[in-house]
Amino acid sequence: MLKLVVAAIAAIAAGAIQAAEPAARNIAAEFVTVYDATASLPMPARVAAMRESLMAQYPEFYSRRKPANLDKHVQRAVEEFPKIRSAYLDKAQKFGATLDQHMKTFNASFPHYQNTTPITLVHSLGEMDGGPRELNGKVHLVFGADMMAELNPDGNAAPLFHHELFHIMHQQNFSCETQPVWAALWGEGLAVYASQVLNPRANEKELLLDAPQGMAEATRAKLPAAWAHALSVLDNTDDKVALEMFTMSGKDATLPVRRGYYLGYLVAKEAGKTRSLAELAALDCKQARALVTDTVRKLTKEAKS
């Protein structure tokens, strides 16, 4: 996860996104078309046909997986699609209007922001509901209709769109020579906080703080230990440490997986008591590091008392 974030940041900072891009693409419906057309095929042939279709539509995104892994994820997507089909189609059909709506509300708070990033709605094969990805040296903003349908089929989608748009805007002006844990804590936490500021009535699920279910609540129950660990690894650049804190693949049974999002949100929220969201978004690497370090120390001390 950290590698993906770092790659996206590096590409933006290096000026990988320059000229305006065409309107957002929506290729999610193509998955359904091929899914239905191959329904009578045996699974190996069906997977091969669907893989070929996906690769033809968006090779930059799908070719990142090794062929064997890609086939495995395609088969899983085929097997699980009936459970999300209705919500998936709803997300796909409304994507253009939904994106336009949330882009307008985002621009109302950040009128200087002009999106120049290519945006695509896909079946992500279980990878993501949304986020930046560096594809062939260029940052793309990718939304996954499958994970949107699975994680939040009926809820308010504005926080997700605002979260990801904030990432793109923020990282256009925020770059560090290295990417330690504190930078991921800041980047993800600030995006969650921004989506909460723009959507004050959003619940934790809509703010992406309930994946896996109960993550925020579980983290609150172990805040002293969670803060102590975060403080001890702030400057760590090991991908394994970031994976423990920001993905579902954490192996530490003593602390909740993906807790970095909630901890980062608490850091940004605390910082927001004395600075506006625009001021927080404008901090450079040195300023942000000092703020994150001081805030984590403060919150760690408070959690122990």
PECOR-V829783 format. One record per residue. RES is the residue in one small letter. PSI is psi in radians with two decimals (* if undefined). D_CENTER is the distance of its C-alpha to the mean C-alpha in Angstrom with 2 decimals. Layout:
res=RES psi=PSI d_center=D_CENTER
res=RES psi=PSI d_center=D_CENTER
//
This chain:
res=m psi=-0.81 d_center=9.71
res=l psi=-0.69 d_center=11.45
res=k psi=-0.70 d_center=13.15
res=l psi=-0.76 d_center=10.23
res=v psi=-0.80 d_center=9.17
res=v psi=-0.75 d_center=12.94
res=a psi=-0.71 d_center=13.70
res=a psi=-0.76 d_center=11.54
res=i psi=-0.81 d_center=13.13
res=a psi=-0.72 d_center=16.46
res=a psi=-0.68 d_center=16.57
res=i psi=-0.82 d_center=15.95
res=a psi=-0.54 d_center=18.44
res=a psi=0.01 d_center=20.89
res=g psi=0.52 d_center=21.02
res=a psi=-0.41 d_center=19.46
res=i psi=2.01 d_center=18.75
res=q psi=-1.26 d_center=22.11
res=a psi=2.72 d_center=23.63
res=a psi=2.53 d_center=22.43
res=e psi=2.81 d_center=20.88
res=p psi=3.02 d_center=22.16
res=a psi=2.76 d_center=20.77
res=a psi=2.51 d_center=17.62
res=r psi=2.58 d_center=18.37
res=n psi=1.75 d_center=18.23
res=i psi=0.23 d_center=19.21
res=a psi=-0.62 d_center=18.02
res=a psi=-0.45 d_center=21.61
res=e psi=-0.56 d_center=23.04
res=f psi=-0.74 d_center=21.71
res=v psi=-0.70 d_center=23.85
res=t psi=-0.84 d_center=26.78
res=v psi=-0.63 d_center=26.99
res=y psi=-0.83 d_center=26.33
res=d psi=-0.69 d_center=29.34
res=a psi=-0.41 d_center=31.46
res=t psi=0.21 d_center=31.22
res=a psi=-0.51 d_center=31.83
res=s psi=-0.11 d_center=35.32
res=l psi=2.63 d_center=34.49
res=p psi=2.71 d_center=34.45
res=m psi=-0.79 d_center=31.03
res=p psi=-0.75 d_center=31.35
res=a psi=-0.63 d_center=32.39
res=r psi=-0.78 d_center=29.79
res=v psi=-0.75 d_center=26.95
res=a psi=-0.72 d_center=28.55
res=a psi=-0.70 d_center=28.81
res=m psi=-0.66 d_center=25.24
res=r psi=-0.76 d_center=24.03
res=e psi=-0.71 d_center=26.35
res=s psi=-0.80 d_center=25.07
res=l psi=-0.77 d_center=21.38
res=m psi=-0.63 d_center=22.39
res=a psi=-0.59 d_center=24.60
res=q psi=-0.72 d_center=22.01
res=y psi=1.16 d_center=19.13
res=p psi=-0.54 d_center=20.45
res=e psi=-0.64 d_center=18.08
res=f psi=-0.86 d_center=15.15
res=y psi=-0.42 d_center=17.26
res=s psi=-0.08 d_center=19.66
res=r psi=-0.40 d_center=17.35
res=r psi=2.56 d_center=18.42
res=k psi=2.57 d_center=22.02
res=p psi=-0.78 d_center=24.25
res=a psi=-0.73 d_center=25.00
res=n psi=-0.66 d_center=21.44
res=l psi=-0.81 d_center=20.60
res=d psi=-0.68 d_center=23.62
res=k psi=-0.75 d_center=22.69
res=h psi=-0.58 d_center=19.29
res=v psi=-0.79 d_center=21.06
res=q psi=-0.74 d_center=23.74
res=r psi=-0.69 d_center=21.47
res=a psi=-0.70 d_center=19.76
res=v psi=-0.80 d_center=23.32
res=e psi=-0.58 d_center=24.54
res=e psi=-0.11 d_center=21.90
res=f psi=-0.67 d_center=21.67
res=p psi=-0.53 d_center=24.59
res=k psi=-0.46 d_center=22.82
res=i psi=0.05 d_center=20.07
res=r psi=-0.87 d_center=22.15
res=s psi=-0.86 d_center=23.08
res=a psi=-0.64 d_center=19.71
res=y psi=-0.85 d_center=18.25
res=l psi=-0.65 d_center=21.11
res=d psi=-0.77 d_center=20.67
res=k psi=-0.73 d_center=17.06
res=a psi=-0.76 d_center=18.37
res=q psi=-0.55 d_center=21.50
res=k psi=0.02 d_center=20.06
res=f psi=-0.84 d_center=17.10
res=g psi=-0.85 d_center=19.15
res=a psi=-0.67 d_center=20.64
res=t psi=-0.79 d_center=17.52
res=l psi=-0.80 d_center=15.72
res=d psi=-0.76 d_center=19.02
res=q psi=-0.82 d_center=19.41
res=h psi=-0.44 d_center=16.17
res=m psi=-0.69 d_center=16.61
res=k psi=-0.76 d_center=20.07
res=t psi=-0.55 d_center=19.19
res=f psi=-0.79 d_center=16.70
res=n psi=-0.41 d_center=19.57
res=a psi=-0.56 d_center=21.95
res=s psi=-0.48 d_center=20.40
res=f psi=1.26 d_center=19.72
res=p psi=-0.33 d_center=22.60
res=h psi=-0.26 d_center=22.57
res=y psi=2.21 d_center=19.22
res=q psi=2.06 d_center=19.86
res=n psi=2.22 d_center=17.17
res=t psi=0.24 d_center=18.28
res=t psi=2.30 d_center=15.18
res=p psi=2.31 d_center=15.63
res=i psi=2.31 d_center=13.54
res=t psi=2.37 d_center=13.94
res=l psi=2.23 d_center=13.63
res=v psi=3.01 d_center=14.32
res=h psi=1.97 d_center=15.00
res=s psi=0.04 d_center=12.37
res=l psi=0.70 d_center=14.86
res=g psi=0.13 d_center=12.75
res=e psi=-0.69 d_center=9.88
res=m psi=2.69 d_center=6.87
res=d psi=-0.46 d_center=6.90
res=g psi=2.68 d_center=4.99
res=g psi=2.82 d_center=3.92
res=p psi=2.50 d_center=7.02
res=r psi=2.39 d_center=9.43
res=e psi=2.08 d_center=12.96
res=l psi=1.99 d_center=15.43
res=n psi=0.77 d_center=19.07
res=g psi=0.11 d_center=18.72
res=k psi=2.40 d_center=16.88
res=v psi=2.26 d_center=13.36
res=h psi=2.58 d_center=12.14
res=l psi=2.02 d_center=9.52
res=v psi=2.31 d_center=9.14
res=f psi=2.40 d_center=8.94
res=g psi=1.89 d_center=10.24
res=a psi=-0.52 d_center=13.20
res=d psi=-0.81 d_center=13.98
res=m psi=-0.51 d_center=11.10
res=m psi=-0.73 d_center=11.31
res=a psi=-0.62 d_center=14.97
res=e psi=-0.75 d_center=14.83
res=l psi=-0.56 d_center=12.66
res=n psi=1.18 d_center=13.91
res=p psi=-0.59 d_center=16.80
res=d psi=-0.11 d_center=18.85
res=g psi=-3.13 d_center=17.01
res=n psi=2.13 d_center=16.13
res=a psi=-0.17 d_center=13.24
res=a psi=-0.78 d_center=13.62
res=p psi=-0.67 d_center=11.32
res=l psi=-0.86 d_center=8.22
res=f psi=-0.75 d_center=9.74
res=h psi=-0.67 d_center=10.83
res=h psi=-0.87 d_center=7.70
res=e psi=-0.66 d_center=6.37
res=l psi=-0.65 d_center=10.10
res=f psi=-0.72 d_center=10.66
res=h psi=-0.87 d_center=8.53
res=i psi=-0.83 d_center=10.77
res=m psi=-0.81 d_center=13.77
res=h psi=-0.80 d_center=13.57
res=q psi=-0.16 d_center=13.36
res=q psi=-0.41 d_center=16.23
res=n psi=0.16 d_center=18.45
res=f psi=1.97 d_center=17.05
res=s psi=2.46 d_center=17.89
res=c psi=2.67 d_center=19.53
res=e psi=-0.63 d_center=21.80
res=t psi=2.91 d_center=20.16
res=q psi=1.33 d_center=16.77
res=p psi=3.10 d_center=17.80
res=v psi=-0.68 d_center=16.08
res=w psi=-0.60 d_center=16.87
res=a psi=-0.69 d_center=14.84
res=a psi=-0.69 d_center=11.57
res=l psi=-0.76 d_center=12.86
res=w psi=-0.84 d_center=13.56
res=g psi=-0.85 d_center=10.55
res=e psi=-0.72 d_center=8.10
res=g psi=-0.70 d_center=11.17
res=l psi=-0.63 d_center=12.23
res=a psi=-0.70 d_center=9.24
res=v psi=-0.78 d_center=9.88
res=y psi=-0.73 d_center=13.51
res=a psi=-0.77 d_center=13.46
res=s psi=-0.53 d_center=12.21
res=q psi=-0.71 d_center=14.94
res=v psi=-0.73 d_center=17.49
res=l psi=-0.33 d_center=17.03
res=n psi=1.25 d_center=17.14
res=p psi=-0.32 d_center=19.57
res=r psi=0.02 d_center=20.39
res=a psi=2.50 d_center=16.95
res=n psi=3.07 d_center=17.04
res=e psi=-0.56 d_center=14.89
res=k psi=-0.77 d_center=13.62
res=e psi=-0.46 d_center=12.62
res=l psi=0.12 d_center=10.96
res=l psi=0.46 d_center=8.71
res=l psi=0.19 d_center=11.37
res=d psi=0.50 d_center=13.30
res=a psi=2.01 d_center=11.61
res=p psi=2.89 d_center=13.96
res=q psi=2.26 d_center=16.48
res=g psi=0.17 d_center=18.11
res=m psi=-0.86 d_center=15.79
res=a psi=-0.76 d_center=16.42
res=e psi=-0.73 d_center=20.06
res=a psi=-0.63 d_center=20.49
res=t psi=-0.71 d_center=19.20
res=r psi=-0.62 d_center=21.59
res=a psi=-0.32 d_center=24.33
res=k psi=0.57 d_center=23.94
res=l psi=-0.78 d_center=23.10
res=p psi=-0.82 d_center=26.02
res=a psi=-0.66 d_center=25.11
res=a psi=-0.75 d_center=21.37
res=w psi=-0.72 d_center=22.25
res=a psi=-0.74 d_center=25.00
res=h psi=-0.80 d_center=22.83
res=a psi=-0.75 d_center=20.20
res=l psi=-0.63 d_center=23.17
res=s psi=-0.28 d_center=24.64
res=v psi=0.22 d_center=21.74
res=l psi=-0.70 d_center=20.48
res=d psi=0.17 d_center=21.87
res=n psi=2.36 d_center=21.18
res=t psi=0.20 d_center=19.64
res=d psi=2.16 d_center=19.84
res=d psi=-0.59 d_center=16.80
res=k psi=-0.61 d_center=18.16
res=v psi=-0.76 d_center=17.94
res=a psi=-0.68 d_center=14.26
res=l psi=-0.65 d_center=13.73
res=e psi=-0.62 d_center=15.85
res=m psi=-0.42 d_center=13.89
res=f psi=0.03 d_center=10.16
res=t psi=3.04 d_center=10.42
res=m psi=-0.09 d_center=12.71
res=s psi=0.25 d_center=15.27
res=g psi=2.47 d_center=16.90
res=k psi=-0.16 d_center=20.68
res=d psi=1.87 d_center=21.91
res=a psi=-0.20 d_center=23.46
res=t psi=-0.29 d_center=24.39
res=l psi=2.57 d_center=20.98
res=p psi=2.49 d_center=18.04
res=v psi=2.66 d_center=15.15
res=r psi=0.29 d_center=11.72
res=r psi=-0.35 d_center=13.92
res=g psi=-0.55 d_center=12.53
res=y psi=-0.77 d_center=10.11
res=y psi=-0.75 d_center=13.35
res=l psi=-0.75 d_center=15.54
res=g psi=-0.66 d_center=13.62
res=y psi=-0.74 d_center=13.79
res=l psi=-0.65 d_center=17.48
res=v psi=-0.87 d_center=18.04
res=a psi=-0.69 d_center=16.80
res=k psi=-0.73 d_center=18.73
res=e psi=-0.77 d_center=21.77
res=a psi=-0.52 d_center=21.62
res=g psi=-0.16 d_center=21.42
res=k psi=-0.41 d_center=24.86
res=t psi=-0.06 d_center=26.52
res=r psi=2.61 d_center=24.33
res=s psi=2.86 d_center=22.85
res=l psi=-0.70 d_center=19.21
res=a psi=-0.68 d_center=20.45
res=e psi=-0.71 d_center=22.28
res=l psi=-0.73 d_center=19.37
res=a psi=-0.38 d_center=17.30
res=a psi=-0.09 d_center=20.44
res=l psi=2.44 d_center=20.97
res=d psi=-3.13 d_center=21.44
res=c psi=-0.83 d_center=20.69
res=k psi=-0.77 d_center=24.01
res=q psi=-0.73 d_center=23.81
res=a psi=-0.71 d_center=20.32
res=r psi=-0.78 d_center=21.40
res=a psi=-0.74 d_center=24.53
res=l psi=-0.80 d_center=22.90
res=v psi=-0.80 d_center=20.34
res=t psi=-0.84 d_center=23.20
res=d psi=-0.69 d_center=25.63
res=t psi=-0.72 d_center=23.35
res=v psi=-0.70 d_center=22.40
res=r psi=-0.76 d_center=26.14
res=k psi=-0.82 d_center=27.06
res=l psi=-0.56 d_center=24.75
res=t psi=-0.76 d_center=25.89
res=k psi=-0.75 d_center=29.47
res=e psi=-0.64 d_center=29.06
res=a psi=-0.51 d_center=27.54
res=k psi=-0.40 d_center=30.62
res=s psi=* d_center=33.10
//
